[in-house]
Amino acid sequence: MPIFPTGGGMGLYFAVLLLTLIIGGGAQLYVTKQLKKYSRVPCSWGVTGADMANRMAFDNGISIGINHGGPNQDFYDPRTRAVTLGTEAYGQRTITAVATAVHEVGHACQHAQGYVFMKFRSALVPVVNLASNMWIIVFMIGIFTGMTGLTQLGIILFAAVLLFQLVTLPVEFDASRRGLAYLKACGMGEAELSGAAKVLRACAFTYVAAALTALIQLLYLLLSARSEE
């Protein structure tokens, strides 16, 4: 969310606020629609998300844990080498469940093979954890005290958050590519494969929306800082 207007003007502030809400809200609505649609479509293979995750991991020669998470808890943790599938994916036998499972195992394959963007993203995590909590404090202190150096530091910290989101994009796209390639290699029919692709494309759209929103916010910060000079 953009900061409260300083020198950029109320008009610009509310324009940025509205634009980010439209992008974020639109992305969430689209994702929810696709996930619900294909959560009602059974996979003809009759496998659960957990079954599919185990099968893909085995076929790729990697050893990972498959954990049962809560609602919408779908992720791969490189620290524990484990995939967590939420309640919508772990035990369900749907296109959404299968697509979610192969995507998360796609991340495990990236980790096992040393995928460069995943390594870069992991290296950025400590920096981003600090930057995401500190940037607005540093920026606002700089604005209200007139200390240009602090304002610029706040912008640099936020730029690190944007960089992390940009690096996340190829990581997510590649994990989906790996998952879909595996389903195709296993002989999934075109109709079901198309459904799985739509599910993963919708999920990827949330990362694109987040990166775009962060870029718009960064531009707003630059304009706000410049107007204070």
N, C-alpha and C positions, 0 to 999 in steps of 0.2 A: 504494500500500500504506500502511495507517495506520502512524503512528509507534509506537514501543514505549510501553507504558502508563506514564503518569506518575501523575496523580491520578485518572484515570478508572476505574481498577480493571481487573484482568485479565479479569473477565467481560465487560465492555463492549468491551475491546480485541479479544478473540477473537470476539465476536459481530460486530463490524464487519469483522474480517478474513475471517470465514467468509462474510458477506453479500457483500462485494466480490468474493471468489473465485467465488461462485456466479453473480453477475451477469456478471462478465467471462468465466468459463468457459462459461456457458450461451450467451452471445452468440456466442462463437467457434465453438462446436459447431454452432449454428444456421446461421451463415454458411457454414461449411465444407460442411455438408450441402447447402445450396441451390446453392452454386457448383459442387460436384461433380456434382449431379444435372443441372443445365442445361449443364454443360460436355460432357455426353454427348448433348445434343440438338442436332442440326444446324439451322442457320438455313436455311430454304427458299430464301432469296435467294442463297445460295452465296457470300456476301461474308465477308471476314476482318474482324477488329476494326479493323485499319488502314484497310481499304477504307471501312468504315462511318464512321470518324472523318474521313477525307478528304472523303467525300461530304457529311456533315453540316456540316463547316466551310465547304465550297464553297457549299452551299445557303443558309447563313446569312451569306455574304459576308465571312467572316473568313479571314485568312491566318495559319496556325499550322504549326509543325513537328510531325511525327509520329515519335516516336522509339521504338526497340525496347529495352525495359528487361529486367531480370532477373525472376525469379519474384516475383509479387505486387507488382511496381513499376508501379502504375497511378496516375498523378497528372497534374495540370496545373500548370505552373510559369509564373506571370504575369511573372516576370522575363525569361524567354527566349521567352515566348509559344509554348510547346511542350507538347504532350501526350505523355506517355510511357506506353506500354502494355506490360505484362509479357508473359512468354512464354505465359501462358495466354490472352491476349487478342489480341496483335498479329497472329499469323498463323493463328489458329484460326477456323473457320467455324461457331461455335456460338452459342446464345442468350446464354450467359454472356459470350462475347467481344464480341458486338454490344452487349449492354446496358452492359458496362463502357465500351466506346468512346464511346457516345453520352452517358453520364454525364460522362466527362472533357471531352468537347467542350462539354457543358452548362456546365462551369466556364469554358471559353474564351469562350463566349457571354456569361456573366455579366461577365467582365472587359471584353469589348469594349463592352458596354452600360452599364458603370458600376454594376452591381448594388450597392445600398447596403450590404448585409450583407457582401459580399465585400470592399468597400473598408474597412469597419470592422474586419473580421477581419485584413486585411493590416496595418492600422495598429497592431493589438494584437501582432503577431508579435514585434517587438523587446522589448516589455515582458514578454511571456510567456516568451521565451527566457531572460531574466534571472530572472524569478520562479520558473520551474520548477526552476532550479538552486540558488536561494538560499533558498527559503522554509523548508525543513526545518532548514537550518543556523541561520538567524535564530531560528526558533521554539524549537529545542532549547536554544540559548544562553540565550534568555529564560526558559525553564522552569527550567534548572539554576542560573541566577544569580539568579532571582527578579526579573528586570527585566521588568516588565509591558509596558513600551513595546516591547521587542523581540519579546515573545510576540505582541502585537497586530500588529506589523509583519509577522511571519511569516504570520499568518492573513490579513492583507490581501494579501500576495503570493500566497498559495494561492488566495484568492478571485479574483484576476486570472486564474489558470489556469482556474478554473471558468467565469469569464465568457467566456474564449476558447472553451471547449468548448460553451457554450450558444450563442454566436454562430455556431459551426460548424454547428449543426443546421439552421437555415434555408438556409444555403449548400448543404449536401449535399442536403436535400430538394428545393430548387429546381432543382439540377442534374439530379436524377433526373426531376423533372417535365418539364423541358425535353427531356430525352432521350426519354422515353416519348411525349411529344406529337409529337416529330419522327417516331418510328417509326410512330405511328398515322397521321400525315399522309402518310407514304410508302406506306401501305396494308398494313402488317403485319397478318397474321391475328390473330384474337382469342386463339387458343391460344398462339401464340408471344409475343404482346404480354403475356399473362398471365404467362408464364414469365419474360420480361424484368423485369416488375414485381416478381415474387417475388425475383429476384436482387438488384435494387436495394433492395428493402425490407429484405432480410437485411443488406446492407452498411450501410444507414442505421441498423439496429439496433445496430451496434457503436458508433456515435457516441452514440446514446441511452444505451447501457450505460455508456460512459465518462463522460458527463455526470452520470448518476445516481450512479455510484461516487464521483466527485469531490464531489458534493453531500453524500453520506453521510460522506465523510472530513472535509469542512469542518465538519459538525455535530459530529463527534467531536473535532476540534481545539478548537472553541468550548467543548465540555464539559470537555475536558482543561485548557484554560487557566482556565476558571472555577473548577475544583476546586482549582487551585493558589493562588487568591487568598486 
